[in-house]
Amino acid sequence: MTKSESPGILYCNCTYAQIIDPAVKAAVLRQLLDSGRSFEAVADLCEMSARKDPALKRLACGANVKIAACYPRAVKWLFASSGAPLTASQTEVLNMRELAAPQVVERLLATDLQPNLPAGKATASGSTPGLAQVKDLPLEAESAPASAPTNPASAERTAS
């Protein structure tokens, strides 16, 4: 792969879900900016997928792409559910929830591609995803009862 054929880079800021350590996101973004490499940054892939943003199709149709976001299986499903499936052999997802910033940046800036999308079908059925489709995504508060407020501020309001 020549320099001109280096994979494209997509950075997700995960603005709305806020599931990625802000220090990791900031370090990755800063190092991408400092690298001088061309990349595309989006506020939140989850939100784009929910809106079925047409930009996802443009992002998915590139030759090779590296995506800094969260879990590869989640990224794969987000694109597929919006009608823009990623090509497994042309996509590498760097999980900023589990990797340190230097590891993410090293892979993003490397000229090779290490495809890592999980095998299996990731097409949306046209309806809202069922539990079977998202059962392997981690839950932030697995031990909290379904009716318990997750925001401490709202817990104080409901207690008064």
C-alpha positions in Angstrom: 0.0 0.0 0.0 1.6 3.3 -1.1 1.3 6.6 0.9 -1.4 7.8 -1.4 -3.4 4.6 -0.8 -3.3 4.9 3.0 -6.6 4.1 4.6 -9.0 7.0 5.3 -9.5 7.9 9.0 -12.8 8.6 10.7 -12.9 9.9 14.3 -16.1 9.6 16.3 -16.3 12.1 19.3 -19.1 10.1 20.9 -20.6 13.4 22.0 -24.1 12.2 23.1 -23.5 8.8 24.7 -20.4 9.9 26.5 -19.1 6.4 26.9 -15.5 7.1 26.0 -13.0 8.6 28.5 -12.8 12.3 27.6 -9.0 12.2 28.1 -8.6 9.4 25.6 -10.8 11.2 23.0 -8.9 14.4 23.5 -5.5 12.8 23.2 -6.5 10.9 20.0 -8.0 14.0 18.4 -4.9 16.2 19.4 -2.5 13.6 17.9 -4.5 13.3 14.7 -4.5 17.1 14.4 -0.7 17.3 15.1 0.0 14.5 12.6 -1.0 16.6 9.6 -2.9 13.6 8.2 -6.3 14.1 6.6 -9.2 12.7 8.6 -12.9 13.2 9.1 -14.4 13.9 12.5 -18.0 13.3 13.4 -19.9 14.3 16.6 -21.5 10.9 17.1 -21.9 7.8 14.9 -24.9 6.6 17.0 -26.8 9.8 16.4 -25.9 9.7 12.7 -27.2 6.1 12.5 -30.4 7.0 14.3 -31.1 9.8 11.8 -30.0 7.5 8.9 -27.6 10.3 7.9 -26.7 10.0 4.2 -23.1 10.8 5.1 -22.7 7.3 6.5 -23.0 5.9 3.0 -20.3 8.2 1.8 -18.1 7.2 4.7 -18.7 3.5 4.1 -18.0 3.5 0.4 -14.4 4.5 0.7 -11.7 2.0 -0.3 -10.1 1.4 3.1 -11.1 3.1 6.3 -9.9 3.2 9.9 -12.5 4.3 12.5 -11.7 5.5 16.0 -14.9 4.9 17.9 -16.1 2.1 20.3 -16.7 -1.6 19.8 -16.2 -3.0 16.3 -19.5 -4.9 16.5 -21.3 -1.7 17.4 -19.8 0.3 14.6 -20.6 -2.4 12.1 -24.2 -2.5 13.2 -24.6 1.3 13.2 -23.5 1.5 9.6 -25.6 -1.5 8.5 -28.7 -0.3 10.3 -28.6 3.0 8.4 -28.2 1.2 5.0 -24.5 1.8 4.7 -22.8 -1.5 5.5 -19.0 -1.5 5.9 -16.8 -3.8 3.9 -15.2 -6.2 6.5 -12.0 -6.6 4.5 -11.6 -2.8 4.2 -12.4 -1.7 7.7 -10.4 -1.4 10.9 -12.1 -0.1 14.0 -10.1 1.2 16.9 -11.9 0.9 20.2 -11.3 4.0 22.3 -13.2 2.4 25.2 -10.6 -0.3 25.6 -7.4 1.0 24.1 -5.1 3.7 25.4 -4.8 6.8 23.2 -1.2 5.9 22.0 -2.4 2.5 20.8 -5.3 4.0 18.9 -3.2 6.7 17.3 -0.4 4.2 16.3 -2.9 2.1 14.4 -4.8 5.1 12.9 -1.5 6.5 11.5 0.0 3.2 10.4 -0.2 2.8 6.6 -1.3 -0.8 6.8 -4.9 -2.0 7.5 -5.8 -4.7 10.0 -9.4 -5.5 9.2 -11.3 -6.5 12.4 -15.0 -6.3 11.9 -16.6 -9.4 13.4 -17.9 -12.0 11.1 -21.6 -12.5 10.6 -24.6 -10.7 9.2 -25.1 -7.1 10.3 -28.1 -6.0 8.3 -31.0 -4.2 9.7 -34.4 -5.8 9.2 -36.0 -2.3 8.8 -37.3 -2.2 12.3 -36.0 -1.2 15.6 -33.3 -3.6 16.8 -34.4 -6.3 19.1 -32.6 -7.6 22.2 -31.1 -10.4 20.2 -29.3 -7.9 17.9 -27.8 -5.8 20.7 -27.5 -8.4 23.5 -23.7 -8.5 23.4 -23.3 -4.7 23.8 -22.1 -3.9 27.4 -24.6 -2.2 29.7 -23.2 0.6 31.9 -25.4 -0.1 34.9 -26.3 -3.8 34.7 -27.1 -4.1 38.4 -29.5 -1.2 38.6 -33.2 -2.1 38.5 -34.9 -1.0 35.4 -37.0 1.6 37.2 -34.1 3.1 39.1 -32.9 6.5 37.9 -29.4 6.4 36.6 -28.8 10.1 37.1 -28.0 11.0 40.7 -29.6 14.4 40.3 -32.9 12.9 39.2 -32.7 10.4 42.1 -32.5 13.4 44.5 -35.5 15.0 42.8 -37.6 11.9 43.0 -36.7 11.3 46.6 -38.0 14.8 47.6 
